[in-house]
Amino acid sequence: MTKLSRYEFEKLRHSDLNEAQLEEALKKRGSDYQMLLYHHNIHKNCEATVKEMLEKHDIETKVVTRFDYNEANIDWADVVVTAGGDGTFLLGASRIMDPTKTLIGFNSDPTRSEGYLCLPKKYSNNVSDAIDKLLKVLST
C-alpha cells in the first residue's frame, strides 16, 4: 500500500486545473510546487523499487492506494508492504484483522522523516538488501 503524496493530494483537490495552473495556485498559497514534486518523485521511485525487487523474486504484487486498501486486497496478500512513512504504516496496520498477517513498512522518503515504525533508513536506500533479508527470515 502506498501513501498519498502531498502532490497527489493537491492534484485530486484541484482536478480541474492543468499542471501550470496547479503550480500557480500552489505558489499563491505559499506552497513550493517544485519541492512537492521533488518529494513526490522520491516516494514514487521508492515505491517502484520495492515493487521491482519483489517481482524480481517472483513475488506477485499489487500496488494499492489508501482508497483501494480494502478487505479484499488485504485478504489477497500474504504480506502487506507499505511505502510511505509512519502514517502509511499505521493505516496499513489499522485495517489488518488477521493477527498472523505480516506488515512491513518502507520509509519512502527518509530524508524527510524518521519512519520509526518502518524498516531502518538504510533499507529505504537499499531495498534489494532489505528484501533479500526479509525473504530469508520469512522462509524460516
N, C-alpha and C positions, 0 to 999 in steps of 0.2 A: 504494500500500500504506500502510495506516495503522497507527500504533502502538497498542499495548495500553496504555491509561492505567492508572495505579495503581488508580483507582476500578473500572475494568472487571476488573482482576486480582482485586481483593477480592470483587467480585460473583461471579466464577467460583469463587473459592476457598470462598466461603460461599453457595453457590447455594440452600441450604436456609433461609436467613434472608430475612425481608422487609426492606424498607428501614429501618424503625425499629430492628429487631434488628441489622442490619448497622451502623448508626450507633452503637448501644450497644456492640457488640463491638469496633469500632474505637476508640472512646473509652476503653474499658477497657484496651486495648493501648497507649494513649498517642498514637494517630494522630488527626489533626484531620480528621474526616469532611467538614466544610464546605469546607476547603481542597482536599481530594481532589476533591470535586465541582466546586469552582470551577475548578481547573486542567483537569479532565476537560472541562468545558464550553468552556473556551478552546480546547482541542485540537479538539473536535468542531466548533466554529464555523469554525476554520481549514480543517479537512477539508471541510466543506460549502461553504465559499467557493471552495476550489480546484476542487472538482467543478463547482460552478455556473459558474465562469468558463471552465472548459474546455468545458462544454456550451454556453455562450453562443457559443463559436466553432465550434459544430457538431462538437466532438470527442467521439466516443463514449468513455464512461468506465465503468470497473468499479472499485468500491471493494472491496478485499480486506484482510482482517486477516492477521497473521503466520501464522495457522492455515490460511488459504486461499491463501497466497502460494506457488504451486507452478509447476512447469514449464509446465503448460497455460496458466495465467494469464499467465505471463511471455511465452510464445510468442504469445499473443493480442495483446499490447500492442506498439505501435510504439515507445512511450516509456513507461518506468516512472517514476511520480512518487510520492515518499514524502511523507507528512505525519507528522512526529514530530520527532525530533532526530537526532543523530549515530548513535545506536544503531540507529534505524529505517533510516537511510540505509545503514549498514554491512550490516544484514540484507538490505536490497534489493540491494545490490551483490554480496553473497556468493552469491546464487543465480542471477545472470545469467551464463550461459555464453557468450553471443554478444558478442564484443568490440565490435561495432558498435551494440549496443542502448544507447540513451541513458537515463541515470538522472538525474533532477532531484529535489532534496530541498527541501522547505519545512520550516522550523523552526516547528512549530505552537504553541509557547509560548516566544517569545523573551524573555519577562520572567523565565524560569526557567533558560534555558540559552543558551549561545552558538551552538551549531549550526555549528561550524567547517566541516563538510562540506556543509552546506546552503547555499542561496542566502543572500545577506546579509540581516540582520534587517529592513532597510527593505522588503524584498519580502514578508516574512511579514505585514507590516502593510498592504501594498498589492499583494495577489495579482493584481489585474486588470492593473496596470502590468507586473508580472513576466511574466505570461503573454503579454501583448502583445509584450514584448521577446523572449521566448523563441521565439514564433512567427515573428517576423521573422528571427531567427538560424537557426532550423531550416528555414525556407523558402528560404534562400540556398544 
